[in-house]
Every structure is written in structure tokens, then in C-alpha cells.
Amino acid sequence: MIRPFTRETRTGIIDGFVVGPEDAPQFLMLHASGTGSASLIRLAESAAERGHCVILPNLDGYGATRVEGPDAMTRHMAVARHFLEQSSPPLPVFGHSMGGFVTLRLAAEGVAMKRISVFEPVAIGVLREHAEDAEVLELDTRAVSRIAPLMAQGRAEDAVRDFISLWNGDRWDDLPEKARQSIVAMAPQINADTAKVSFDTHFASHYASIDAPVTLIGSENGPPPAGRILDRLAIALPRAMRVTIEGAGHMGPLQAPEKFAAVLPLD
């Protein structure tokens, strides 16, 4: 039921997985920074059991996906756009963290989607509009500002340590050694991602034109910036519904996919 794919597009190569029967209604899922499409396979399997064929592309720089574009965010959006613009009728979409941000940016640009579900999207720009959000914004800014200069010094582990501790919810030193090694290997891509994502300047009003129904999913134990971002989006989006997953953190779709399957709208 899990089938890897690689396809050539007009902007480059995209690879990933398809989960579920080929003739079933399609569902697009977009992964978080520092993970890859395989991180959502367990969640995709639950959607497949409910009668969907789930497309899990690697975003740019993950797996073998390499597409053209001036920066990481533009390239990630090009990957998702490839699947969304060739689909009729429009697809339902789930995005985790950076994948959620990609989803919202495309929807705000008018790319058609049947239904949107985003889990703690890193739409950092919505925190730049109100003074009362400055404290939680600073948490992300302080962690991200370390990444590029330390990467330039060849100190990849030090570069990502604070960022991962903030967003993943576990102290870096408490992570298993294998997990730390995997994240350090992805540090150059995390650096490229955060250079655009964490310094985004789109206010919440940028997303007010999204006319698809949107489920804003948060976690009980997620990082403070994530909850505040959802607060701002809930006010701005005309067709938004807010959901909180109890007993989960920012990496919940990987760690407890069964909790997300219960709230993930598929039709």
C-alpha cells in the first residue's frame, strides 16, 4: 500500500510516497522542516484506511526532490503547487508545521484546495503585527538567529540545538543519539528553511482571502509561538475551526498519529 514515486516536472524532480489505493480520492500531506515525507506515513495509513489515496511528496531538499527557485520556501511551494494545480476537483490538504505554512501561503495566493487542515503552521509573520506577541516571537527569533552564523563556523549541532529544543518540545540533550544525528545531518536544510520561514513578514490579514474551510490544529504541549500563531489565524480566517490535541506536542503527527486521525477531516 506504500509506493515510492519519483517524477520529473517542469521545475525539477519530486519524489516521495503514495499511500492507499490508486483509484481512491486523493489527499495531499506536506511534512515539517527537518523531517521528510516518511514522517507522515503512519498518519497517511490512517487516511488510507478511511478510503483515501494519500500523496506524500518530499519538499525541496528532502529525499531526492530538487526543484528550481530562488529560495527554499519558493521551492517548497512549487512542489505542492505541482500536485494541487493538476488536480480536479481540488484536493484536501494537511500540512505539518512548515508544510502547514506552505499550504496557507498557496491558499492565500488562490491555489484551489477542497479543505485545509494545518497543524501548528509556522506562519511566523502573524506575530509581527501586535506588540503583545513580541515575547513569544522572540523565542523563535532568538533560536533561529543562532543557526546561520554557527553553520558558517561548521558547528551544525550547536546551530540547531536551541531551535529543535523549542519546537520539538524535548531538550536537545534528552533526544536519543540517533535522533540527534539525523537532525544534525539535516542542519543545512533546516538553515535554508528557517532563513525564509522564521523571518516571514505576512500578517494574519494576508490569509483572510482563503475561502476553503480550514481546521487549525494545535497541541496541548506545543511551543508558545505555535499556539499564538493559531490564535491570530483563527481570528483572520473566515471559515476556520480550532482543534487542540491533548497529550501531544509539536511532533505529534509522528509520535501520536492516531490522535490526529480522529480530528483530520477528509471530505
C-alpha positions as CSV (number, residue, x, y, z in Angstrom):
1,M,0.0,0.0,0.0
2,I,3.0,2.3,0.4
3,R,4.5,3.0,-3.0
4,P,7.6,5.3,-3.6
5,F,7.5,7.6,-6.6
6,T,9.8,9.8,-8.5
7,R,8.6,12.2,-11.2
8,E,10.1,14.8,-13.5
9,T,8.3,18.1,-13.6
10,R,8.9,21.3,-15.4
11,T,10.7,22.7,-12.4
12,G,12.7,19.6,-11.4
13,I,12.5,16.2,-9.7
14,I,10.0,15.4,-7.0
15,D,10.0,12.1,-5.0
16,G,8.0,10.8,-2.1
17,F,5.4,8.1,-1.3
18,V,1.8,7.3,-2.3
19,V,-0.2,5.5,0.4
20,G,-3.5,3.8,-0.3
21,P,-5.5,2.5,-3.3
22,E,-4.7,4.3,-6.5
23,D,-8.3,4.7,-7.5
24,A,-9.4,6.3,-4.2
25,P,-9.9,10.1,-3.7
26,Q,-6.6,11.8,-3.3
27,F,-5.3,13.7,-0.2
28,L,-2.1,15.7,-0.1
29,M,0.0,15.8,3.0
30,L,3.1,18.1,3.5
31,H,5.8,17.5,6.0
32,A,7.6,19.6,8.6
33,S,11.1,21.0,8.3
34,G,13.8,18.6,9.4
35,T,11.7,15.5,8.7
36,G,10.7,14.4,5.2
37,S,7.7,12.7,3.7
38,A,8.3,9.4,5.5
39,S,7.4,11.2,8.8
40,L,3.7,11.3,7.8
41,I,3.4,7.7,6.6
42,R,1.6,6.4,9.7
43,L,-0.9,9.3,9.5
44,A,-1.3,8.6,5.8
45,E,-2.1,5.0,6.5
46,S,-4.9,6.0,8.8
47,A,-6.4,8.2,6.0
48,A,-5.9,5.3,3.5
49,E,-7.9,3.0,5.9
50,R,-10.7,5.6,5.6
51,G,-10.7,5.3,1.8
52,H,-8.2,7.8,0.5
53,C,-5.1,7.7,-1.6
54,V,-2.5,10.0,0.2
55,I,0.3,11.8,-1.7
56,L,3.4,12.4,0.4
57,P,5.9,14.5,-1.6
58,N,9.3,15.4,-0.2
59,L,9.6,19.1,-0.2
60,D,12.7,20.7,-1.9
61,G,16.0,19.4,-0.5
62,Y,14.4,16.4,1.2
63,G,14.8,12.9,-0.3
64,A,15.6,13.3,-4.0
65,T,13.4,16.3,-4.5
66,R,15.2,19.2,-6.2
67,V,13.3,21.9,-7.9
68,E,14.1,25.4,-9.2
69,G,13.5,28.6,-7.3
70,P,15.3,31.5,-5.6
71,D,14.9,30.3,-2.0
72,A,13.7,27.2,0.0
73,M,10.2,28.5,0.6
74,T,9.6,29.2,-3.1
75,R,10.8,25.8,-4.0
76,H,8.7,24.1,-1.3
77,M,5.6,25.9,-2.6
78,A,6.5,24.8,-6.2
79,V,6.4,21.1,-5.1
80,A,3.0,21.4,-3.5
81,R,1.7,23.6,-6.4
82,H,2.6,20.8,-8.8
83,F,0.1,18.4,-7.2
84,L,-2.6,21.0,-6.5
85,E,-2.8,22.7,-9.8
86,Q,-3.0,19.4,-11.8
87,S,-5.8,18.1,-9.7
88,S,-9.5,18.3,-10.5
89,P,-11.5,18.5,-8.3
90,P,-9.3,20.3,-5.8
91,L,-7.6,18.2,-3.2
92,P,-7.9,18.3,0.6
93,V,-4.6,19.2,2.2
94,F,-2.9,18.5,5.5
95,G,0.3,20.4,6.4
96,H,2.5,19.9,9.5
97,S,4.5,23.0,10.7
98,M,6.4,24.2,7.6
99,G,4.1,22.1,5.5
100,G,1.2,23.9,7.0
101,F,2.8,27.3,6.3
102,V,3.3,26.2,2.6
103,T,-0.3,25.2,2.5
104,L,-1.6,28.5,3.8
105,R,0.7,30.6,1.6
106,L,-0.6,28.8,-1.5
107,A,-4.2,29.0,-0.4
108,A,-3.7,32.8,0.1
109,E,-2.4,33.0,-3.5
110,G,-5.6,31.5,-4.7
111,V,-4.5,27.9,-5.3
112,A,-7.6,25.8,-5.1
113,M,-8.0,23.3,-2.2
114,K,-11.1,21.4,-1.1
115,R,-10.3,21.5,2.6
116,I,-7.3,22.6,4.6
117,S,-6.0,21.1,7.8
118,V,-2.8,22.6,9.3
119,F,-1.1,21.5,12.5
120,E,0.9,24.3,14.2
121,P,1.9,26.1,10.9
122,V,5.0,28.2,11.3
123,A,3.3,31.4,9.9
124,I,5.7,33.5,12.0
125,G,4.7,36.7,10.2
126,V,1.4,36.8,12.0
127,L,3.3,37.5,15.3
128,R,4.8,40.7,14.0
129,E,1.7,42.8,13.9
130,H,0.8,43.1,17.6
131,A,3.1,44.2,20.4
132,E,1.6,41.6,22.8
133,D,3.0,38.9,20.6
134,A,6.6,40.2,20.9
135,E,7.6,37.9,23.7
136,V,6.6,34.6,22.0
137,L,8.1,35.9,18.7
138,E,11.4,36.5,20.4
139,L,11.6,32.8,21.5
140,D,11.7,31.8,17.8
141,T,13.8,34.7,16.7
142,R,16.5,34.0,19.3
143,A,16.7,30.3,18.5
144,V,16.7,30.8,14.7
145,S,19.2,33.7,14.8
146,R,21.9,31.2,16.0
147,I,21.5,28.9,13.1
148,A,23.2,30.7,10.2
149,P,26.3,32.1,12.0
150,L,27.0,28.7,13.7
151,M,26.5,26.8,10.5
152,A,29.1,29.1,8.9
153,Q,31.5,28.1,11.6
154,G,30.9,24.4,10.9
155,R,29.1,23.9,14.3
156,A,25.9,22.2,13.0
157,E,24.9,20.7,16.3
158,D,25.2,23.9,18.2
159,A,23.3,25.7,15.3
160,V,20.2,23.6,15.6
161,R,20.2,22.8,19.3
162,D,18.0,25.7,20.6
163,F,15.7,25.6,17.6
164,I,14.9,21.9,17.9
165,S,14.5,22.2,21.7
166,L,12.0,25.0,21.3
167,W,9.9,23.5,18.5
168,N,10.2,19.7,19.2
169,G,9.4,20.1,22.9
170,D,12.3,18.0,24.1
171,R,15.6,19.3,25.4
172,W,18.3,18.6,22.8
173,D,20.4,16.5,25.3
174,D,17.3,14.4,26.1
175,L,16.8,13.2,22.5
176,P,18.2,9.8,21.5
177,E,21.6,9.9,19.9
178,K,20.2,8.5,16.6
179,A,17.6,11.3,16.5
180,R,20.3,14.0,17.2
181,Q,22.5,12.6,14.4
182,S,19.6,12.6,12.0
183,I,18.7,16.2,12.8
184,V,22.4,17.3,12.5
185,A,22.6,15.7,9.1
186,M,19.6,17.9,8.1
187,A,21.0,21.1,9.6
188,P,21.9,22.6,6.2
189,Q,18.3,22.2,5.0
190,I,16.9,23.5,8.3
191,N,19.2,26.5,7.9
192,A,17.7,27.1,4.4
193,D,14.2,26.6,5.6
194,T,14.4,28.9,8.6
195,A,16.1,31.6,6.6
196,K,12.7,32.3,4.9
197,V,10.1,30.8,7.2
198,S,11.2,32.3,10.5
199,F,11.7,35.8,9.1
200,D,8.4,35.8,7.2
201,T,6.5,39.2,7.3
202,H,3.0,38.2,6.2
203,F,0.4,39.4,8.8
204,A,-2.7,37.4,9.6
205,S,-4.8,39.6,7.2
206,H,-2.8,38.1,4.3
207,Y,-4.7,34.8,4.8
208,A,-8.2,36.4,5.1
209,S,-8.9,35.7,1.4
210,I,-8.8,31.9,1.9
211,D,-12.3,30.7,1.2
212,A,-11.8,26.9,1.8
213,P,-12.8,25.5,5.2
214,V,-9.7,25.4,7.5
215,T,-9.1,23.2,10.5
216,L,-6.4,24.8,12.7
217,I,-4.9,22.1,14.8
218,G,-2.8,22.8,17.9
219,S,-1.3,20.6,20.6
220,E,-1.6,20.8,24.4
221,N,2.2,20.7,24.8
222,G,3.3,22.7,21.8
223,P,5.7,25.6,21.8
224,P,4.3,29.0,22.8
225,P,4.7,30.6,19.3
226,A,2.6,27.8,17.8
227,G,-0.4,28.5,19.9
228,R,-0.3,32.2,19.4
229,I,0.0,31.8,15.6
230,L,-3.2,29.7,15.7
231,D,-4.9,32.4,17.8
232,R,-4.2,35.0,15.2
233,L,-5.1,32.8,12.2
234,A,-8.4,31.8,13.9
235,I,-9.4,35.5,14.0
236,A,-8.4,36.2,10.4
237,L,-9.7,33.1,8.6
238,P,-13.4,33.4,7.7
239,R,-14.0,29.6,7.7
240,A,-11.7,28.4,10.5
241,M,-12.3,25.8,13.1
242,R,-9.9,25.4,16.0
243,V,-8.9,22.0,17.5
244,T,-6.5,21.0,20.2
245,I,-4.8,17.6,20.5
246,E,-4.5,16.6,24.2
247,G,-1.3,15.0,25.4
248,A,0.7,15.9,22.2
249,G,3.4,18.2,21.2
250,H,4.7,19.8,18.0
251,M,5.9,16.5,16.7
252,G,2.5,14.8,17.4
253,P,1.8,13.7,13.8
254,L,4.9,11.5,14.0
255,Q,4.6,10.5,17.7
256,A,0.9,10.0,18.1
257,P,-0.7,9.9,14.6
258,E,-3.8,8.1,15.9
259,K,-4.8,11.2,17.8
260,F,-4.7,13.3,14.6
261,A,-6.6,10.7,12.6
262,A,-9.5,11.3,14.8
263,V,-9.8,15.0,14.0
264,L,-8.5,15.1,10.5
265,P,-11.4,15.9,8.1
266,L,-11.0,14.0,4.8
267,D,-14.1,15.0,2.9
